[in-house]
Amino acid sequence: MTDPVTVRLVETLLWLCRIPSPTGEDAELANAMMDRLSRASLAGVPRRHGDSIVVPVTRGTGGPRIALVGHLDVVRTVHDGPPRVEEDKLYGPGA
């Protein structure tokens, strides 16, 4: 894993998985995401609605609108452990 884009992606995913966000307790991750997004070059300003975040990625194309929807919270399981990469797989809460 020496490709810089891949390394950055893996580092970002590990960062996300390290921030606790069990269901009902995802404010810390939402705060961290807003901080990180505020430093990114985006088509528009990210908006927060409770612990939900809306991130515009295009602006004014007049074409169809697409929503990529996900969630920040995770369900605690007996398999939780420290976020890690083993071979080509990412393990950790929310992975």
Residue, then its C-alpha position, 0 to 999 in steps of 0.5 A: m500500500t504505497d499509492p498516496v491516494t490509497v494511503r490517505l483513504v486508509e488513514t481517513l477510514l481509520w480516523l473515522c473508526r477511531i471516534p466513538s459513535p455508538t447509536g445515540e452518542d454520535a455527536e463527537l463524530a459529527n463534530a469531528m466531521m464538521d471540523r474536517l469538512s470545514r477545511a475541505s474544498l467543497a462546492g458549498v458549505p456543509r450544513r448540520h442538522g442535529d447530528s446529521i450533515v449535508v455536504p454539497v458536492t456539486r452546484g447548479t448543474g440543472g441536472p438530476r440530483i443524487a443523494l449519497v446517504g449514510h449514517l455516523d452511528v454504529v451498533r456496539t458488537v462483541h467484535d468491536g476492537p481497535p480499528r486496524v488494517e489486516e492485509d486488504k481489510l479494514y476492521g473496527p466499529g463502523a467499518 
